[in-house]
Amino acid sequence: MSLRSQSLKDRHDVELAAQAAAGGRQEFGELVRRHGSAVRALLRRMGAQSSEADDVAQDAFITAFQRCGEFRGEGTFAAWVKRIAARLYLKRRAHEARYAEEVEMEDVAPPVDASGKVDLDEALKALSEAERVCVTLCHGAGMSQPEIAAAMNLPLGTVKSHVKRGLDKLRARLAPEPDRSAVHVG
């Protein structure tokens, strides 16, 4: 391992971003290495397929590189680039379709993977697109509801409703099923 690559791994994101803003491609490459998988994971939770998540993440990092001088270190670099990715994804989705159909949540068993664990990504797919995006931005990207409202160009009350409805549906969907085999003596 070279001395330069070792020193990149030891540097703080704010320092790397400042050097990237001055044209430091290797420094920015280190930021991509550190945060790329988290950005792609956020996009997949928002509803992107793997290839689309890769494309949007790449576009987000290109935008971040071009705008690196705007990163002031007030929050984490990861949160900053996730916001960029989320906005790009929302713009892409807005061109594809304005509204998605809501999936009925009644009488649906919680999504379970092969090991028997509840699958949050599958549960998120059962929300309307607006609910899924708002919940994911709020709890996955760490954006505040006013930030989400601005990013999505929605009234704050609408965002709050989407987050609440989405979380309520997730709670209902992910709740363990009651044991119906138990006999109640009354």
C-alpha positions as CSV (number, residue, x, y, z in Angstrom):
1,M,0.0,0.0,0.0
2,S,1.4,3.3,-1.0
3,L,2.0,6.1,1.5
4,R,-0.5,8.3,-0.4
5,S,-3.3,5.8,-0.3
6,Q,-2.7,5.1,3.4
7,S,-2.9,8.9,4.1
8,L,-6.2,9.1,2.1
9,K,-7.8,6.5,4.4
10,D,-6.7,8.4,7.5
11,R,-8.2,11.7,6.4
12,H,-11.6,13.1,7.5
13,D,-14.4,13.4,4.9
14,V,-14.4,17.2,5.2
15,E,-10.7,17.4,4.4
16,L,-11.1,15.0,1.4
17,A,-14.1,17.1,0.1
18,A,-12.1,20.3,0.3
19,Q,-9.2,18.7,-1.6
20,A,-11.7,17.3,-4.1
21,A,-13.1,20.7,-4.6
22,A,-9.6,21.9,-5.6
23,G,-9.5,19.1,-8.2
24,G,-8.3,16.2,-6.1
25,R,-9.6,13.2,-8.0
26,Q,-7.9,10.6,-5.7
27,E,-9.4,12.3,-2.7
28,F,-12.8,12.2,-4.2
29,G,-12.3,8.6,-5.2
30,E,-11.7,7.8,-1.5
31,L,-15.1,9.5,-0.7
32,V,-16.8,7.4,-3.3
33,R,-15.1,4.2,-1.9
34,R,-16.3,5.1,1.6
35,H,-19.9,6.1,0.8
36,G,-20.9,4.5,-2.6
37,S,-22.5,1.4,-1.1
38,A,-24.6,3.4,1.4
39,V,-25.8,5.6,-1.4
40,R,-26.8,2.6,-3.6
41,A,-28.5,1.0,-0.6
42,L,-30.6,4.1,0.0
43,L,-31.7,4.2,-3.6
44,R,-32.7,0.6,-3.5
45,R,-34.7,1.3,-0.4
46,M,-36.4,4.1,-2.3
47,G,-37.4,1.6,-4.9
48,A,-34.6,1.6,-7.5
49,Q,-33.6,-1.7,-9.1
50,S,-29.9,-2.5,-8.7
51,S,-28.8,-1.2,-12.1
52,E,-30.9,2.0,-11.7
53,A,-29.4,2.5,-8.2
54,D,-25.9,2.2,-9.7
55,D,-26.7,4.7,-12.4
56,V,-28.3,7.2,-10.1
57,A,-25.5,6.8,-7.5
58,Q,-22.9,7.4,-10.3
59,D,-24.8,10.6,-11.4
60,A,-25.0,11.7,-7.7
61,F,-21.2,11.3,-7.3
62,I,-20.5,13.2,-10.5
63,T,-22.8,16.0,-9.3
64,A,-21.1,15.9,-5.9
65,F,-17.7,16.1,-7.5
66,Q,-18.8,19.1,-9.6
67,R,-20.4,20.8,-6.5
68,C,-17.8,19.7,-3.9
69,G,-17.0,23.3,-3.1
70,E,-20.6,23.7,-1.8
71,F,-20.1,21.0,0.9
72,R,-19.4,23.0,4.1
73,G,-19.1,20.1,6.5
74,E,-22.2,21.2,8.5
75,G,-23.5,17.6,8.3
76,T,-21.8,14.4,7.1
77,F,-20.5,14.0,3.6
78,A,-22.6,10.8,3.4
79,A,-25.8,12.6,4.2
80,W,-25.0,15.3,1.7
81,V,-24.3,12.9,-1.2
82,K,-27.4,10.9,-0.2
83,R,-29.5,14.0,-0.5
84,I,-28.1,14.6,-4.0
85,A,-28.8,11.0,-4.9
86,A,-32.4,11.1,-3.5
87,R,-33.2,14.3,-5.4
88,L,-31.8,12.8,-8.7
89,Y,-33.8,9.7,-8.2
90,L,-37.0,11.7,-7.5
91,K,-36.5,13.7,-10.7
92,R,-36.0,10.5,-12.6
93,R,-39.1,9.0,-11.2
94,A,-41.1,12.1,-11.8
95,H,-40.4,11.8,-15.5
96,E,-41.4,8.1,-15.5
97,A,-44.7,8.4,-13.7
98,R,-46.5,11.0,-11.6
99,Y,-48.3,8.7,-9.2
100,A,-47.9,5.0,-8.3
101,E,-50.8,2.8,-7.3
102,E,-51.1,2.0,-3.6
103,V,-50.9,-1.6,-2.6
104,E,-53.5,-2.8,-0.3
105,M,-52.0,-3.9,3.1
106,E,-54.9,-6.0,4.4
107,D,-54.4,-9.7,4.9
108,V,-50.8,-9.7,3.7
109,A,-48.2,-11.6,5.7
110,P,-45.0,-9.8,6.6
111,P,-42.3,-10.4,3.9
112,V,-39.9,-13.0,5.2
113,D,-36.5,-14.0,3.7
114,A,-35.1,-17.5,3.5
115,S,-33.7,-17.3,7.0
116,G,-37.1,-16.4,8.5
117,K,-36.2,-12.7,9.1
118,V,-38.5,-9.9,8.2
119,D,-37.3,-8.2,4.9
120,L,-37.6,-4.4,5.3
121,D,-36.9,-3.8,1.6
122,E,-39.8,-6.0,0.6
123,A,-42.0,-4.3,3.1
124,L,-41.1,-0.9,1.7
125,K,-42.2,-2.0,-1.8
126,A,-45.7,-2.4,-0.4
127,L,-46.0,1.3,0.3
128,S,-47.1,3.9,-2.3
129,E,-44.2,5.5,-4.1
130,A,-44.7,8.8,-2.2
131,E,-44.8,7.0,1.2
132,R,-41.8,4.9,0.4
133,V,-39.7,7.9,-0.7
134,C,-40.7,10.0,2.2
135,V,-40.1,7.3,4.8
136,T,-36.7,6.4,3.2
137,L,-35.5,10.0,3.0
138,C,-36.6,10.6,6.6
139,H,-35.2,7.5,8.2
140,G,-32.7,6.3,5.6
141,A,-31.1,9.5,4.4
142,G,-31.6,11.4,7.7
143,M,-33.4,14.3,6.0
144,S,-35.8,16.4,8.0
145,Q,-39.4,16.6,6.8
146,P,-39.0,20.3,5.7
147,E,-36.0,19.2,3.6
148,I,-38.0,16.4,2.1
149,A,-40.8,18.8,1.3
150,A,-38.4,21.2,-0.5
151,A,-36.7,18.3,-2.4
152,M,-40.0,16.8,-3.5
153,N,-41.8,20.2,-4.0
154,L,-44.6,19.1,-1.7
155,P,-46.3,20.9,1.2
156,L,-44.8,20.0,4.5
157,G,-48.2,18.6,5.8
158,T,-48.3,16.2,2.8
159,V,-44.8,14.9,3.6
160,K,-45.8,14.5,7.2
161,S,-48.8,12.5,6.2
162,H,-46.8,10.3,3.8
163,V,-44.3,9.6,6.6
164,K,-46.9,8.8,9.2
165,R,-49.0,6.6,6.8
166,G,-46.0,4.8,5.6
167,L,-44.7,4.1,9.1
168,D,-48.1,3.0,10.2
169,K,-48.3,0.6,7.2
170,L,-44.8,-0.7,7.9
171,R,-45.6,-1.3,11.6
172,A,-48.8,-3.2,10.6
173,R,-47.0,-5.2,7.9
174,L,-43.9,-6.0,10.0
175,A,-45.8,-6.8,13.2
176,P,-45.7,-10.5,14.2
177,E,-48.9,-12.3,13.3
178,P,-51.0,-13.2,16.3
179,D,-51.1,-16.8,17.3
180,R,-54.5,-17.9,16.0
181,S,-54.1,-21.4,17.4
182,A,-54.5,-20.3,21.0
183,V,-57.9,-21.1,22.4
184,H,-59.5,-18.4,24.5
185,V,-61.7,-19.5,27.4
186,G,-64.1,-16.8,28.2
